[in-house]
Amino acid sequence: MNADRRKRLSDLFVKIEIIKGEVEDVRDEEQDAFDSMPEGLQQSERGQKSEMAISCIEEIIDGLEKACDQINEAII
């Protein structure tokens, strides 16, 4: 891989890390909102949707981490 493509991938790595941080912030806010719900509300449809959203967001984070790992491997 030439230096230009390596630099472009490195720049993308940084952007993905920034996005991952923002997604983690959203997940943390949703988790805090869920944790603040009364137990009865946590068991309701609203609570279940919140838990599903948290789970989906965690999958997004995992995917972004995997993308960063793959970029690191490609750069080497």
KAHUPE-V436467 format. One record per pair of residues at least 12 apart in sequence whose C-alpha atoms are under 10 Angstrom apart, sorted by the first residue. I is the first residue (numbers start at 1). J is the second residue. D is the distance in whole Angstrom. If there is no record, write none. Layout:
<<I,J,D> <I,J,D>>
//
This chain:
<<1,74,8> <1,75,8> <1,76,9> <2,75,10> <3,75,9> <5,75,9> <6,71,9> <6,72,10> <6,74,8> <6,75,6> <6,76,9> <7,75,9> <8,75,10> <9,68,10> <9,71,7> <9,72,9> <9,74,8> <9,75,7> <10,68,9> <10,71,8> <10,72,8> <10,74,10> <10,75,8> <12,67,10> <12,68,9> <12,71,8> <13,64,10> <13,65,10> <13,67,8> <13,68,6> <13,69,9> <13,70,10> <13,71,7> <13,72,8> <14,68,9> <15,68,10> <16,64,7> <16,65,8> <16,67,8> <16,68,7> <17,61,10> <17,64,8> <17,65,8> <17,67,10> <17,68,8> <19,61,9> <19,64,8> <20,60,8> <20,61,6> <20,62,9> <20,63,9> <20,64,6> <20,65,8> <20,68,10> <21,61,9> <21,64,10> <22,61,10> <23,57,7> <23,58,9> <23,60,8> <23,61,7> <23,64,10> <24,54,10> <24,57,8> <24,58,8> <24,60,9> <24,61,7> <26,54,9> <26,57,8> <27,53,8> <27,54,6> <27,55,9> <27,56,9> <27,57,6> <27,58,7> <27,61,9> <28,54,8> <28,57,10> <29,54,10> <30,50,7> <30,51,9> <30,53,8> <30,54,7> <30,57,10> <31,50,8> <31,51,8> <31,53,9> <31,54,7> <31,55,10> <33,47,10> <33,50,8> <34,46,9> <34,47,7> <34,48,9> <34,49,10> <34,50,6> <34,51,7> <34,54,9> <35,47,10>>
//
